[in-house]
Amino acid sequence: MKIEEFYNTLPWQIKENAKFPLNYTRLTSEQELLIESLFDYEKEREERHNQVSDILSDTGLIERDAQEVVSSIKQLQKSLKKVAE
C-alpha cells in the first residue's frame, strides 16, 4: 500500500481532530514527515509479525520432525531387542 493510500484511508474524524487535512497532498512538510514515520513503523511492525509467524511455522515443522525421529528410534530399539533375543 502506498503512503498516500494509507493516509487517505484513515477516518476523516481522526484527521479533523488532529487538525490534519483530509487529503494527503495537502499535508505540510512536518505533517508529511510524521505520516511517513508512522507508515514506515507500521510496515516494519507488519514485517516483524510476518517473521514471527514464519518462525512459529518453522518451529512446528521442527517439532513434527523431532517426533518422527523419536518414533523411528523407538522402532529401532524394538527391532534391536528382537535381534538380541
N, C-alpha and C positions, 0 to 999 in steps of 0.2 A: 504494500500500500504506500502510495506517495504521501509525503508530508502534507500537501495541500488537501488531499482526500481525507487524511486523518483529522486535520483541523476542521474541515467543513462538515464532518460527520458528528462533531461534538454538539451537544444540545445547545440551542441558541440561548436558553436561560443561563447556562453556565457562563457563556461568553459575555452576555449582558451584565451579569452580576460582577464579573471580573473587569468590566469596562473595556472589553476587547471587542474589536469589530466582528461582524458576523461572517465576513469573507476573509480568507487568508491573504488575499492580495492587498488588503487594507491595513495589515499589521505594520506597526512601527518596527524599526530595526531591533530595538530591545525586546519587543514582544515576539518578533520572529525568532530571535536567538533563544528565548525561553521555550517557545514551542518546539524548536529544533532539538533542544536539550531533552525535553520531555519525550519527544518522538524517539530519539536515539536511546534513551533509557528504556523505553517500552520495547524497542527492538532487541536490545541486549537482554532484557528480562525474558522475553519470549525465546531467544536463543538458548539462554541458560536452562529454561524449562524444558526445551527440546533435548538438550544434552542430558539432563537428569532422567528424562523419560527413556532415552537411549541406554543409559547406564542401567536403569532398572530392568529394561528388557534384556540386556546382556546378562545381568545377574540371574534372571530367570532361566536363561539358556544354560548358564554355567551350573546352576543348581540341578537342572534336569540331567546334564551330562554327568555330574558327580553322582547322582542317584543311579544312573546306568552303570557307572564304574563300580559302585558298591555292589550292585546286583550281580555284575559279572564276577566280581571277586568272590561273592558268596557261592555262586555256581561253581567256580573253580575250586573252592575249598571242598565242596561236596564231592566233586569229581576226584580230587586228590585223596579224600578219605576212602572212597570206594576202591581206588587203585591200591591204597596202602593195606586194605583188608585182605 
